[in-house]
Amino acid sequence: TSFSRRGLMFAREDSGISYYSNDSIGINSSYGYTFQNGLQTYLNASYTDSDYKGQEIYYSETRHDKISKFLVNTSYHIEKLDSDIVLSANYTDNDSNLDMYKYNRQQISLSVRKSF
């Protein structure tokens, strides 16, 4: 079996500190597939554009971030233990007009998930 999802996000964050408060708009898309042998695959991609309200003391302009994220998740269900072994790979690219907020992150994780 498989599924596919699309989404649109509008958000406002008021942190109480003007240069952390922001308005964001984003889109995402995901796809998942379950094989008959207990293997599942999940893919997700998202993009968020965030405009921050206040100006930080060391910069002459307000912050504007564009965040792209990609996720690949594969899991295998172990029926006898009612558990899953999960391998995930994540990539995040935060492109900001302020250098201190620019970053690229790659994460790989292996975990065991138990259902109760």
C-alpha positions, 0 to 999 in steps of 0.5 A: 500500500502507499500514500501521498500527502501535500500540505501548505502552512501559514504560521505566526510565531510571537516569541516575546522577543521581536527578532525571534518573532516571525511570519512563515509560509511553507509547503511540503510533500510526502510519499510512503510505501509499505511492502508486503515483507514488512519494509516501509519507505517514507519520503518528505520534502518541505520548503519554508520562507520565514520573515522575522519582525525585529532587527538584531543589534549587530545587523542592519536588516531584519532576518529572512530565512528560506529553509529546505528539508529532505527526509528519507526514512526506511523501517522494517517491522519485526512481528515477533517483537512488535518493533521496528528498526528505523534508518533515517537520513535528513538534510536541512539547508537554512539559507538566511540573509544573516550569515550567523543563521546560514547552515547545512545539516545532514543527519543519519540515525538508526533506531528501534521503535517499540509499540505498546 
